[in-house]
Amino acid sequence: MVDDHPGDDLLDAYSAAVINVARTVMPSVASLQVRTARGSGSGSASVLTGDGYLLTSAHVVEGAETVQATFTDGSEATADVVGRDPLSDLAVLLARDGVPAPVRMGDAARLQVGQLVVAVGNPLGLAGSVTAGIVSGLGRSLPTRAGRVVDEVIQTDAALNPGNSGGALADSAGRMVGVSTAVAGVGLGLAVPINVTTRGIISTLMTQGRVRRASLGIVGAQAPLPPDLAVTLGRRTGLHVARVLPGSPAAEAGLRAGDVVVEIGGERIATTTAIQRLMVEGAIGRPLEITVWRNGALVDVIALPRELTDA
């Protein structure tokens, strides 16, 4: 007998996977109603722990005075903001009332381009919505409102809309691999990955309420190195310093606009993102050697990073 619909089995398998994710993840994702001094807004959040911790996007609860979480089973809970980290666009809430079972956490580091992902959230206030798509790209960078960049962002074509922010991006096994955070265009959604780095941020927010970071005070962009220097260093680019913030550790160390940073603390540097990765809490107050190309020579300076306080 000839199968008149050879795609049916494939479609059924795809549908079954999405249905399973929806059943698994949807009960653990809340619709958020957020009131601020400027008005009200909405978003989504996922249950982190059985004792009431929720995970959402930092921009969803910015300036929040009250946060109300509503789950698909009809239960509601008032939640308080425990900690926000605008630089990663993550925030942790704590519900005052009981919450459903937590979502299972996955590892975004294992994702592959083309892999099925499912976004669960509350787009445009439509509670308990599910959209499916694939991982369109990995390793993207996302500028945040705080002026820094979130690394290793997941790009997906699963439809995201306002209200999805803070919701779960799950793999086909129903494990949360990302936090939906932005709509970059039609068919282009972005999610902050759940990985080793963000797990650390989440843990710190739960216990300390904020994430401490170091700062040097350099503004710049990737630029080609002079040919002779490129041969000597075995690479083609460095970070051209466009501006050194007055009074910053970089300024005090003697860095100048026009310098080309090639190494910091023994690490090759070509982008501001590379510097950002080094500016962890442990770098605060610790002498850091910076090598720059200036007036035809390599120059070493020592800077003492200070805590970033403008986040």
TAZIFEN-V25745 format. One record per residue. N is the residue number from 1. OMEGA is omega as a letter, one per 20 degrees, with the letter a starting at -180 (none if undefined). Layout:
N|OMEGA ; N|OMEGA
//
This chain:
1|a ; 2|r ; 3|a ; 4|a ; 5|a ; 6|a ; 7|a ; 8|a ; 9|r ; 10|r ; 11|r ; 12|r ; 13|r ; 14|a ; 15|a ; 16|r ; 17|a ; 18|r ; 19|r ; 20|r ; 21|a ; 22|a ; 23|a ; 24|a ; 25|a ; 26|r ; 27|a ; 28|a ; 29|a ; 30|r ; 31|a ; 32|r ; 33|a ; 34|r ; 35|r ; 36|r ; 37|a ; 38|a ; 39|a ; 40|r ; 41|a ; 42|r ; 43|a ; 44|r ; 45|r ; 46|r ; 47|r ; 48|a ; 49|a ; 50|a ; 51|r ; 52|r ; 53|r ; 54|r ; 55|r ; 56|r ; 57|a ; 58|a ; 59|r ; 60|a ; 61|r ; 62|r ; 63|a ; 64|r ; 65|r ; 66|r ; 67|r ; 68|r ; 69|r ; 70|a ; 71|a ; 72|r ; 73|r ; 74|r ; 75|a ; 76|r ; 77|r ; 78|a ; 79|r ; 80|r ; 81|r ; 82|a ; 83|r ; 84|r ; 85|a ; 86|a ; 87|r ; 88|a ; 89|r ; 90|r ; 91|r ; 92|r ; 93|r ; 94|a ; 95|r ; 96|a ; 97|a ; 98|a ; 99|r ; 100|a ; 101|a ; 102|r ; 103|r ; 104|a ; 105|r ; 106|a ; 107|a ; 108|r ; 109|a ; 110|a ; 111|r ; 112|r ; 113|a ; 114|a ; 115|r ; 116|r ; 117|a ; 118|r ; 119|r ; 120|a ; 121|a ; 122|a ; 123|r ; 124|r ; 125|r ; 126|a ; 127|r ; 128|r ; 129|a ; 130|r ; 131|a ; 132|r ; 133|r ; 134|r ; 135|a ; 136|a ; 137|r ; 138|r ; 139|r ; 140|r ; 141|a ; 142|r ; 143|r ; 144|r ; 145|a ; 146|r ; 147|r ; 148|a ; 149|r ; 150|a ; 151|r ; 152|r ; 153|r ; 154|r ; 155|a ; 156|r ; 157|r ; 158|a ; 159|r ; 160|r ; 161|r ; 162|a ; 163|r ; 164|a ; 165|a ; 166|a ; 167|a ; 168|r ; 169|a ; 170|r ; 171|a ; 172|r ; 173|r ; 174|r ; 175|a ; 176|a ; 177|r ; 178|r ; 179|a ; 180|a ; 181|a ; 182|r ; 183|a ; 184|a ; 185|r ; 186|r ; 187|a ; 188|r ; 189|a ; 190|a ; 191|r ; 192|a ; 193|r ; 194|a ; 195|a ; 196|a ; 197|a ; 198|r ; 199|r ; 200|r ; 201|a ; 202|r ; 203|r ; 204|r ; 205|a ; 206|a ; 207|a ; 208|r ; 209|r ; 210|r ; 211|r ; 212|r ; 213|r ; 214|r ; 215|r ; 216|a ; 217|r ; 218|r ; 219|a ; 220|a ; 221|r ; 222|a ; 223|r ; 224|r ; 225|r ; 226|a ; 227|a ; 228|r ; 229|r ; 230|r ; 231|a ; 232|a ; 233|r ; 234|r ; 235|a ; 236|a ; 237|r ; 238|a ; 239|r ; 240|a ; 241|r ; 242|a ; 243|r ; 244|a ; 245|a ; 246|r ; 247|a ; 248|r ; 249|r ; 250|r ; 251|r ; 252|r ; 253|r ; 254|r ; 255|a ; 256|r ; 257|a ; 258|r ; 259|r ; 260|a ; 261|r ; 262|r ; 263|r ; 264|r ; 265|r ; 266|r ; 267|r ; 268|a ; 269|r ; 270|a ; 271|r ; 272|r ; 273|r ; 274|r ; 275|a ; 276|a ; 277|a ; 278|a ; 279|r ; 280|a ; 281|a ; 282|a ; 283|a ; 284|r ; 285|a ; 286|r ; 287|a ; 288|a ; 289|r ; 290|r ; 291|a ; 292|r ; 293|a ; 294|r ; 295|r ; 296|a ; 297|r ; 298|a ; 299|r ; 300|r ; 301|r ; 302|r ; 303|r ; 304|a ; 305|r ; 306|r ; 307|r ; 308|a ; 309|a ; 310|a ; 311|none
//
